[in-house]
């Protein structure tokens, strides 16, 4: 007999689902960490372009792009808190939010290399 209950607050305890969620959280967060290298290059170029263009849209796009590390850190923390509270499904969805930046950023980097 253990001191801790098998399931917190009546939530079902599925080891396989938690294992899959933990693997997905770890793999995606590794990808997010690797994506910081091209993100840094694009954010430097974006700062120069947004500053010289004078366009409000360019500045707005720069701020949205520059928010990537903050979004990745916040969603990582929230995802692991959900995972710790035995909610692997919502944890997986919250952890996928920075994929928007990764997909768009990858498309931008590929487009920049192919356009030159």
C-alpha positions in Angstrom: 0.0 0.0 0.0 1.3 3.4 -1.0 0.8 6.8 0.7 -0.2 8.4 -2.6 -3.4 7.6 -4.5 -3.1 6.0 -8.0 -5.1 8.9 -9.5 -5.2 12.5 -8.4 -8.7 13.9 -7.8 -10.5 11.0 -9.6 -8.8 11.5 -12.9 -8.0 8.3 -14.8 -4.4 7.1 -14.7 -3.2 5.8 -18.1 0.6 5.1 -18.1 0.7 4.6 -21.8 -0.9 8.0 -22.6 1.3 9.7 -20.1 4.4 8.1 -21.6 3.4 9.2 -25.1 2.7 12.7 -23.9 6.1 12.9 -22.1 7.9 11.7 -25.2 6.0 14.2 -27.4 6.7 17.1 -24.9 10.4 16.3 -24.8 10.8 15.9 -28.6 8.9 19.0 -29.5 10.7 21.1 -26.8 14.0 19.8 -28.3 12.9 21.0 -31.7 11.9 24.4 -30.2 15.4 24.7 -28.6 17.1 23.9 -32.0 14.9 26.4 -33.7 16.3 29.2 -31.6 19.4 29.3 -33.9 17.6 30.3 -37.2 15.1 32.3 -35.1 17.9 34.5 -33.9 19.2 35.1 -37.4 15.8 36.0 -38.7 15.0 38.3 -35.8 18.2 40.2 -36.3 17.3 40.7 -40.0 13.8 41.5 -39.2 14.8 44.2 -36.7 16.9 45.9 -39.4 14.1 45.6 -42.0 11.4 46.7 -39.6 13.4 49.7 -38.5 14.2 50.9 -42.0 10.8 50.3 -43.6 8.8 52.6 -41.4 5.8 50.3 -41.9 3.6 49.6 -38.9 2.8 46.1 -40.3 6.6 45.3 -40.5 7.0 46.4 -36.9 4.0 44.3 -35.8 5.3 41.3 -37.6 8.7 41.8 -36.0 7.2 41.8 -32.5 5.1 38.7 -33.2 8.2 36.9 -34.5 10.3 38.1 -31.6 7.7 36.7 -29.1 8.7 33.1 -30.0 11.0 32.4 -27.1 8.5 33.8 -24.6 5.7 31.7 -26.1 7.9 28.6 -26.1 8.9 29.1 -22.5 5.3 29.9 -21.2 3.7 27.0 -23.1 6.5 24.6 -22.0 5.8 25.5 -18.3 2.0 25.3 -18.8 2.3 21.9 -20.6 4.4 20.4 -17.9 2.1 21.6 -15.2 -0.9 20.1 -17.1 1.2 16.9 -17.4 1.9 16.8 -13.7 -1.8 17.3 -13.0 -2.5 14.1 -15.0 -3.9 15.9 -18.0 -1.7 14.6 -20.9 -4.2 15.5 -23.7 -4.3 19.3 -22.9 -0.6 19.3 -22.2 0.1 18.0 -25.7 -2.1 20.6 -27.3 -0.6 23.5 -25.3 2.9 22.2 -26.2 2.1 22.4 -29.9 1.4 26.2 -29.9 5.0 27.2 -30.7 4.8 24.9 -33.8 3.1 27.9 -35.5 6.4 29.8 -35.3 8.4 26.8 -36.3 6.3 26.1 -39.4 6.2 29.8 -40.5 9.9 30.3 -39.7 10.9 27.3 -41.6 8.9 28.4 -44.6 10.5 31.9 -44.4 14.1 30.5 -44.1 13.5 28.1 -47.0 11.9 30.9 -49.1 14.9 33.2 -48.3 17.4 30.6 -49.4 15.5 29.7 -52.6 14.8 33.4 -53.5 18.5 34.3 -53.6 
